């Protein structure tokens, strides 16, 4: 996977994007909710960030925090 300008995405990002549910990629429903296109583009990024945060905090012990 690469950007339209030719930059290659790191492999770990491509793997994380595979985990994003399909409904996160559908802008039609999101615009009906009143979201702008930039907000719609941030939805999958926020989803990945939330999942990553949950995973990291679940694996940490109290003395690591």
C-alpha positions in Angstrom: 0.0 0.0 0.0 1.3 3.5 -0.8 0.1 7.0 -0.9 -0.9 8.6 -4.2 2.4 10.6 -4.1 4.5 7.4 -4.0 5.4 7.1 -0.3 5.2 3.6 1.0 3.4 3.0 4.3 5.2 1.1 7.0 4.2 -2.5 7.3 2.9 -2.2 10.8 0.5 0.6 9.7 -0.8 -1.6 6.9 -1.4 -4.4 9.3 -3.3 -2.0 11.7 -5.5 -0.7 8.9 -6.6 -4.3 8.2 -8.1 -4.3 11.7 -10.3 -1.3 11.2 -13.9 -2.3 10.7 -15.5 -1.6 7.3 -18.1 0.8 8.7 -15.3 3.2 9.7 -14.4 3.6 6.0 -17.9 4.6 4.8 -18.1 8.4 4.5 -21.8 8.4 3.3 -23.1 7.5 6.7 -20.7 9.8 8.4 -21.7 12.9 6.3 -25.3 12.1 7.2 -24.2 12.4 10.8 -23.0 15.9 10.0 -19.3 15.2 10.0 -17.0 17.0 7.6 -14.6 15.1 5.2 -11.5 15.8 7.4 -13.4 14.5 10.4 -14.3 11.4 8.5 -10.7 10.8 7.5 -9.7 11.0 11.2 -12.2 8.2 12.2 -10.0 5.2 11.2 -6.9 6.9 12.8 -8.8 7.4 16.1 -10.0 3.8 16.0 -6.4 2.5 15.6 -5.2 4.8 18.3 -7.9 3.7 20.8 -7.2 0.0 20.2 -3.4 0.5 20.5 -3.8 2.4 23.7 -6.1 -0.2 25.2 -3.7 -3.0 24.2 -0.7 -1.1 25.7 -2.4 -0.2 29.0 -3.8 -3.8 29.4 -0.3 -5.3 29.1 1.4 -2.9 31.5 1.9 -3.7 35.1 1.3 -0.9 37.7 5.0 -0.2 38.3 5.6 0.4 34.6 3.1 3.3 34.4 
